[in-house]
Structures are given as structure tokens and as C-alpha cells.
Amino acid sequence: MKSIMTLTAAVVSALALSACGGGSDSAAPNRADEGIWSADEMQMVILSDGSYWGIYGGVPLDDGITLPPITVVSHGTASISGNNISGAYTTFPFIWTTDPAPAPYYGNGTYSGTVSAQNNLSATFNGPMLPVDSFNLSYDSNYSHPASLATIAGHYVIFYPHIPGFGPDVPAYPSLSISESNLTLYDGNGNVAMTGTIAPHGTTVNVFDVSLTTTSANPLVNIPNSARLGIMTTSPAAPQAGTTFNGILYQISTVRLARDYIEVVATAGDSVFYFAGNK
């Protein structure tokens, strides 16, 4: 009788694990708008704590030919009520030239729309955000797998697909090294520009929390012809040595031009750090 009861308990336990995903390496998000959402030239990352990151431009998702003249990083908060979403953000533009960024791309804004969990998200942006103000984005299932430091470890070089006639090549290629829980950012000359740490953001999603501190004054600020890496600031004074940027590192599965591709976005006061690269 005892053996039968033990076997029955084991079966019930196994069924319970199966029902809640215990036998899988993925899990459903805690909120419907949570996840990595992608469309041509636009990405949104919404985490379980309601933090929001948006990247317009960056690395193109399709043919690698149509590159926007500006990359805009936004950061703020996300709210949800049923299937209705909304949020508030601050924008930071990266441009491909040494000219000052157009004023409309700086500042604060809001977004609103609807979401179908782990399927699609539609959002309209109001404020100084993008040349395009409405997007239909698809859920990236890459988000629903646990982050692995061992898998993400490696040396990543700034991703810059040069297109003839679009602009000059980047003269130097900064890079980011990930080793265990440590991050090191190098400038194009191999000098250490930032150091920091990386850790999984929870146990069920493929996003990492990062912290990077500048090791010299004015590092990698407004790099000419680079919409792929650097620090953009809306403050009159550039970040000095010892400035710490906190944010996230994530991967999207729809980039066709690069293998082992990562993006990093982080903020420090009125400044934002952005890196897009591959091994």
C-alpha cells in the first residue's frame, strides 16, 4: 500500500511540474506586455518590473540596406491594464554625423496601444521620439528562455555594416568583453573605457542586468559616424570618470546580418550608453 501511495504521489508531482512548465527551459512572462518586441527598425523591451527600453534604428532587421540616419534610445516606465498598454519615456538620439542631433529627438514622450501576450504589440508614440510614430511589433521567443552567463561570454565588436555611399567607415572598432560576471569596454585603440558587471535578470528570461562605470573622462561620447556605440548626453557636461551606467543586455533572434548579436542600453542621469555588436 505504501508503494502504491508513493508511486501515486510521484505521478501527481510529475504532472504538476509538466503543467507549470517544470520540464521546459522557458516560462510565460508575468505580464502581457513583458518581453522583447521587434519590428523593422524598432525594438521594445519591457521587463516584469515595468521598466521600458526602446531602440529605433540600431542594426537593421531585414536586408541590411535601409539604415535610418538616426538611432534613438528611449528609457522609461510601462503600464498595462487588460490588453491596453501605455508608458512614459525619455529619448536620447545617436546620429551618423558630427552635426548636432535635431532637437525634436530629445525630450520626453508617451506611448499607448494594445498587446496580445507573447504574440504581438501595437504602439503609437507621442512626443519627441521617432520619424515613424506607430509600430506593430512581434514577440521574440528568445526572451522566454533563462539567461546564461556561459552562453553570453565572449568578445563582441561593434556592429557597423558599411554601405557604399552612405558614409565613411568607422576608423576604429570599439569592443565589449564578457567574462563570467565581468564586463570590459575597449575603445578603438584597445584602451579600457568602461568596466562593470553583468548578471541574469531573474531566472526565467533571457535578459541581463548590466552596470558599467567610465574609467576616464569623456569616453566614447558622440562618436562620429557611429550609430552603434557610445554615450549620448543631453547634459551640457559629458560624463566624467567614475560615472556608472545601469541598464540591460539582451539578444534578438531576428537579426540576419550577425551571429551571436547583442545590444546593451544603460543610463546615468541625463546620459545613455548604447552598444550593438557581435562575436
C-alpha positions as CSV (number, residue, x, y, z in Angstrom):
1,M,0.0,0.0,0.0
2,K,2.8,2.4,0.9
3,S,4.5,1.7,-2.5
4,I,1.2,2.5,-4.3
5,M,0.8,5.8,-2.4
6,T,4.4,6.7,-3.2
7,L,4.0,6.0,-6.9
8,T,0.8,8.0,-7.0
9,A,2.4,11.0,-5.3
10,A,5.3,10.8,-7.8
11,V,2.9,10.8,-10.7
12,V,0.9,13.7,-9.4
13,S,4.1,15.7,-8.8
14,A,5.3,15.0,-12.3
15,L,2.0,16.1,-13.8
16,A,2.1,19.3,-11.7
17,L,5.6,20.1,-13.0
18,S,4.6,19.4,-16.5
19,A,1.6,21.7,-16.2
20,C,3.6,24.6,-14.9
21,G,6.5,24.2,-17.3
22,G,8.8,22.5,-14.9
23,G,10.1,20.2,-17.7
24,S,10.9,23.1,-20.0
25,D,13.6,25.7,-20.3
26,S,11.1,28.5,-20.9
27,A,8.4,30.2,-19.0
28,A,5.5,32.6,-19.7
29,P,6.0,36.3,-18.8
30,N,4.4,37.7,-15.7
31,R,2.6,40.4,-17.6
32,A,1.2,40.5,-21.1
33,D,3.4,43.4,-22.3
34,E,6.6,41.8,-20.9
35,G,9.1,40.7,-23.4
36,I,11.3,41.7,-26.3
37,W,9.2,43.0,-29.2
38,S,10.6,43.7,-32.6
39,A,9.7,45.2,-35.9
40,D,11.7,46.7,-38.8
41,E,13.9,49.4,-37.3
42,M,12.2,49.2,-33.9
43,Q,12.6,47.2,-30.7
44,M,10.8,47.4,-27.3
45,V,12.0,45.6,-24.2
46,I,9.6,45.6,-21.3
47,L,10.5,43.8,-18.1
48,S,8.4,42.4,-15.2
49,D,9.1,45.4,-13.0
50,G,7.6,47.7,-15.6
51,S,10.8,49.2,-16.9
52,Y,10.8,50.1,-20.6
53,W,13.6,50.3,-23.2
54,G,13.1,51.3,-26.8
55,I,15.6,51.2,-29.7
56,Y,14.8,52.8,-33.0
57,G,17.3,52.2,-35.8
58,G,20.3,50.3,-34.5
59,V,21.1,47.2,-36.5
60,P,18.5,46.7,-39.4
61,L,16.5,43.5,-39.2
62,D,15.9,42.9,-42.9
63,D,18.1,43.4,-45.9
64,G,20.8,45.5,-44.3
65,I,20.4,48.2,-46.9
66,T,17.9,50.5,-45.5
67,L,19.6,52.1,-42.5
68,P,17.9,55.1,-40.7
69,P,20.1,58.2,-40.4
70,I,19.5,58.3,-36.7
71,T,19.3,55.8,-33.8
72,V,17.1,56.7,-30.9
73,V,17.3,55.1,-27.5
74,S,14.4,55.6,-25.1
75,H,14.0,54.6,-21.4
76,G,11.1,54.9,-19.1
77,T,8.2,53.0,-17.5
78,A,5.5,50.7,-18.8
79,S,1.9,50.2,-17.6
80,I,-0.7,47.7,-18.5
81,S,-4.5,47.4,-17.9
82,G,-6.0,44.3,-19.5
83,N,-4.8,44.4,-23.1
84,N,-4.2,48.1,-23.1
85,I,-0.7,49.4,-22.7
86,S,0.8,52.8,-22.0
87,G,4.1,54.3,-20.9
88,A,6.3,57.3,-20.5
89,Y,9.9,57.7,-21.7
90,T,12.9,60.0,-22.3
91,T,14.7,59.9,-25.6
92,F,18.4,60.0,-26.5
93,P,19.4,60.2,-30.2
94,F,22.5,58.9,-31.8
95,I,23.3,60.3,-35.2
96,W,25.6,59.3,-38.1
97,T,27.3,62.6,-38.5
98,T,29.2,65.1,-36.3
99,D,26.3,67.6,-36.6
100,P,24.2,68.2,-33.5
101,A,21.2,65.9,-33.3
102,P,17.9,67.5,-34.3
103,A,16.1,69.0,-31.3
104,P,12.8,67.1,-31.8
105,Y,14.5,63.8,-31.0
106,Y,15.4,64.9,-27.5
107,G,12.9,65.1,-24.6
108,N,10.1,63.2,-23.0
109,G,7.1,61.4,-24.5
110,T,4.4,58.8,-24.0
111,Y,3.1,55.7,-25.9
112,S,-0.1,53.8,-25.9
113,G,-1.5,50.8,-27.6
114,T,-2.6,47.2,-27.2
115,V,-0.9,43.8,-26.7
116,S,-1.6,40.1,-27.1
117,A,0.7,38.2,-24.7
118,Q,3.6,36.5,-26.4
119,N,2.2,37.4,-29.8
120,N,2.1,41.0,-31.0
121,L,2.2,44.5,-29.6
122,S,0.9,47.7,-31.3
123,A,2.1,51.1,-30.0
124,T,1.8,54.7,-31.0
125,F,4.3,57.2,-29.7
126,N,3.5,60.8,-28.8
127,G,6.4,63.1,-28.3
128,P,10.0,63.6,-29.4
129,M,10.7,60.0,-30.4
130,L,10.9,58.8,-33.9
131,P,10.4,59.7,-37.6
132,V,7.8,56.9,-37.5
133,D,5.3,57.1,-34.7
134,S,3.3,53.8,-34.9
135,F,4.6,50.2,-34.9
136,N,3.3,46.7,-35.0
137,L,5.8,44.5,-33.2
138,S,6.1,40.7,-32.8
139,Y,7.1,38.9,-29.7
140,D,10.6,37.4,-29.7
141,S,10.5,33.9,-28.1
142,N,14.2,34.3,-27.3
143,Y,13.0,36.3,-24.3
144,S,11.3,33.3,-22.7
145,H,14.5,31.3,-22.0
146,P,16.7,31.6,-19.0
147,A,19.8,33.8,-19.4
148,S,23.1,32.0,-19.4
149,L,26.4,33.8,-18.5
150,A,28.3,30.9,-20.0
151,T,26.5,31.3,-23.3
152,I,26.8,35.1,-23.5
153,A,30.5,35.1,-22.6
154,G,32.9,36.3,-25.3
155,H,34.4,39.3,-27.1
156,Y,32.0,41.4,-29.1
157,V,33.0,44.0,-31.7
158,I,30.8,47.0,-32.6
159,F,28.4,46.0,-35.4
160,Y,28.7,48.5,-38.3
161,P,27.6,47.3,-41.7
162,H,29.1,49.9,-44.0
163,I,27.1,50.7,-47.1
164,P,29.0,52.4,-50.0
165,G,28.0,56.0,-50.5
166,F,26.2,56.2,-47.1
167,G,29.1,57.4,-45.1
168,P,32.7,56.8,-44.2
169,D,33.8,53.6,-42.4
170,V,34.3,53.8,-38.7
171,P,38.0,54.4,-38.2
172,A,38.2,52.2,-35.1
173,Y,36.1,49.4,-33.8
174,P,35.4,49.5,-30.0
175,S,34.5,46.2,-28.4
176,L,33.0,44.7,-25.3
177,S,34.4,41.7,-23.5
178,I,32.2,39.5,-21.2
179,S,33.9,37.0,-18.9
180,E,31.9,35.3,-16.2
181,S,30.2,38.2,-14.3
182,N,32.6,40.9,-15.6
183,L,32.3,43.5,-18.4
184,T,35.1,45.4,-20.1
185,L,34.5,48.0,-22.8
186,Y,37.5,48.9,-25.0
187,D,37.9,51.9,-27.3
188,G,39.1,51.6,-30.9
189,N,42.7,51.7,-29.7
190,G,42.4,48.9,-27.2
191,N,42.2,51.1,-24.1
192,V,39.8,50.3,-21.3
193,A,36.9,52.8,-21.4
194,M,34.4,51.2,-19.0
195,T,34.3,48.3,-16.6
196,G,31.4,46.7,-14.9
197,T,29.3,43.7,-14.0
198,I,26.6,41.5,-15.6
199,A,24.1,39.2,-14.1
200,P,20.9,37.4,-15.3
201,H,17.7,39.4,-14.8
202,G,15.8,36.8,-12.8
203,T,15.8,33.1,-13.6
204,T,13.4,32.7,-16.5
205,V,14.1,35.4,-19.1
206,N,16.9,36.0,-21.5
207,V,17.9,39.5,-20.4
208,F,20.9,40.5,-18.3
209,D,21.3,43.4,-15.8
210,V,24.5,45.4,-16.5
211,S,26.4,48.1,-14.7
212,L,29.2,49.9,-16.4
213,T,31.5,52.6,-14.9
214,T,33.6,55.0,-17.0
215,T,37.4,54.8,-16.4
216,S,38.3,58.1,-18.0
217,A,36.7,61.5,-18.6
218,N,34.5,61.9,-21.7
219,P,34.9,58.3,-23.0
220,L,33.2,57.4,-26.3
221,V,30.9,60.4,-26.3
222,N,29.2,61.3,-29.6
223,I,31.5,59.1,-31.8
224,P,31.4,60.5,-35.3
225,N,29.6,58.2,-37.9
226,S,28.6,55.7,-35.3
227,A,25.0,54.9,-34.5
228,R,26.2,51.6,-33.0
229,L,28.1,52.6,-29.8
230,G,28.8,55.4,-27.5
231,I,27.5,57.7,-24.8
232,M,24.9,60.3,-25.8
233,T,24.2,63.0,-23.3
234,T,21.5,65.8,-23.0
235,S,23.5,67.4,-20.3
236,P,26.0,70.3,-21.1
237,A,28.7,68.4,-19.4
238,A,29.9,65.0,-20.6
239,P,30.1,62.1,-18.1
240,Q,33.3,62.1,-16.2
241,A,35.4,59.2,-14.9
242,G,33.6,57.2,-12.3
243,T,30.1,57.7,-13.9
244,T,28.1,54.5,-13.6
245,F,25.5,53.4,-16.2
246,N,22.9,50.9,-15.3
247,G,20.8,49.0,-17.8
248,I,20.3,45.8,-19.7
249,L,21.9,43.5,-22.2
250,Y,19.7,41.4,-24.5
251,Q,19.7,39.4,-27.8
252,I,17.1,39.4,-30.5
253,S,16.7,36.4,-32.8
254,T,15.7,38.3,-36.0
255,V,19.0,39.9,-36.9
256,R,20.0,38.3,-40.2
257,L,23.3,40.1,-40.6
258,A,25.1,38.9,-37.5
259,R,25.7,35.8,-35.4
260,D,25.9,36.0,-31.6
261,Y,24.5,39.5,-31.7
262,I,23.9,41.6,-28.5
263,E,22.6,45.0,-27.6
264,V,23.4,47.0,-24.4
265,V,21.4,50.0,-23.2
266,A,22.1,51.8,-20.0
267,T,21.5,55.2,-18.4
268,A,23.2,57.6,-16.0
269,G,21.3,60.7,-15.2
270,D,20.9,62.7,-18.5
271,S,23.1,60.3,-20.5
272,V,22.6,57.0,-22.2
273,F,25.1,54.3,-23.3
274,Y,24.4,52.1,-26.3
275,F,26.3,49.2,-27.8
276,A,25.4,46.8,-30.6
277,G,27.9,44.1,-31.6
278,N,28.6,40.5,-32.4
279,K,31.4,38.0,-31.7
